Amino acid sequence: MLLSKEQQAILDGSQGETMAKIMKTIVMYGDTFGADRLIPITSEQGHLVTSFGINVMTPYVDMFEALLADGIVSKQQFTVDPSPVDMDNVPASFLQRIVFKVLYKNQEKYDDQLMRMGLKGKDMYTCTCYMDEVGNIPNKGEILSWAESSAVVYANSVLGARCNRNSGIIEMFGSILGLVPNFGLLTDDGRKAPWIIEVKTSKVPEAQVLGSAIGLKVMEDVPYIKGLDKFIGNELTDDAKAYLKDMGAATASNGAVGLYHVDGLTPDAVELGEDLILKDAKVYTIDDAELLRVQESYPCIWKDPDAKPKLAFIGCPHLSLKQLKDWSIAIDKTLKENGRKKVAVPTVLTAAMPVIEAFKKTEEYKVLLDTGATLSYICPLMYMSNPLCAKMPVVTTSNKLRTYTTAKYYRDSQMLDILGKGTI
Amino acid sequence: MREFKGRVVVPGTATAEALVSKQGFNTLASFKKALLAKKLDAPCSDQNNEDIYQKNMAKKALCLPQTIGSTTGGIVIYCASKMGASPACLLFSESIDSLAAAGAILSDIWTDAEMPTVDRLGQDFLDYVKDGMTINIKEDGLVEVE
């Protein structure tokens, strides 16, 4: 990789040993992927994936402290993934609470470190930093140094920004330097699709299962999706964006997708159309039977596969304001249909703190409260990292949560049945 | 014995027993329980990976196509290296992905662990190598499997 004189000087130690190691890491990372040079980050804000001061990540917290001690901070403000603990709004037993305190003993220290490094605010913990209420919304074509797989795939695909699937730490090093290596999804060639996905379902496919099927098939490649716009339209409405958020998160967690194009809908596809498809692209057709096959392939690792659910999580990635309203109305409706006043299973809906604050001003907030469901800013994945929580039969509408934890996945309609009847 | 030539991502030599994941290796899902419980033998906790689920990953020659999943992947490998629970080496049949590369490079520059990493070994390598075979890695990216 060609470095400017200033970049080479940092690598040679002009700004100290720690900055030299940071530059060495980014250069070695770029060289691995054939980057030709380092280019400036042009987005206003960054996004970090690591929000949790979990004790097993102590080496990471120590690294953070060493950076701060050397006076090294991010060149841009950033948002960060959701908080791992919310004792007030998420059910937890006495023992579970003790385990949370032990697991996240570094949390207070790490929260403080994040603020000193450049966190935008104390309410800026969410995986959906691109929501209007949060305000970390990059423009089309802007260069980012983000991590968090669901946020990266959303920024690339739905917003048309440019970001590689960076790992945690790498994204922070980029924000510290103000530079990222130029390769992969930052380049025009890297955004072309070696896969065509033909959606041929009889009705709108469940976003979380469609994304799972695509991710499992294409792994880290870029898919060009045809036939989806007829179900979700040709405009990026709130509903379309929420659908793409959930579909994208499943492509990124069940596979390693960092960018997808939806014919006639997403910005790159609207601009360039099928010119984005590489010659000899492979084709994967998804119909009703394929979606069913994919969902039925998910293993159930509950000790008792027929156990009655003890907790339901809805919102991984965090829900949008529109999704919070829609779920509130849908849960209320299912309770009425089943002659219930409260949800049959303790239920937590998760969203960014500013989204929750906006939701509290709507009529649907009272509707949701009356169902007995609760609202939280927590990261459900981190909740399930508590070994005592992992033993519980937890159900979710999130394919990402299913992938990383013992939670069992259900489609939205199945989840409503569970909340109304208490059984699966 | 067969030899396979790959590209060196992180230089070094190693001799270790092979552990093979034919499918994409989900780093967070695989290491999560080991990191949480501080299990230095690092049993794989990814229930979706039937090739290596519950098998020990530490000190093994981890053979895989690529890694998949959460972008905490690099931090997870870095923390496993700091904890002393990292594989002896990482061997990729395909080009290494950005998360695994981050983990391998962070381990190399920011820890004392030695985890040579070689990619582009080809599908032949992944078809041939089996759990328990002995792997020798040379400095130039030559991988001997016996």
Interface residues (C-beta under 8 A of the other chain):
Chain A: K21 K24 T25 M28 Y29 T32 F33 V49 T50 I54 V56 M57 T58 P59 Y60 M63 L103 A147 E148 S149 V152 N164 R165 N166 S167 G168 I169 I170 E171 G184 G215 M219 E220 A252 S253 N254 G255 A256 P299 I301 S385 P387 T403 Y404 T406
Chain B: V9 G24 N26 L28 A29 K32 L35 L36 A37 K38 Q47 N48 P65 Q66 T67 I68 G69 S70 T71 T72 G73 G74 I75 Y78 C79 K82 M83 I96 D97 S98 L99 A101 A102 G103 I105 L106 D108 I109 W110 T111
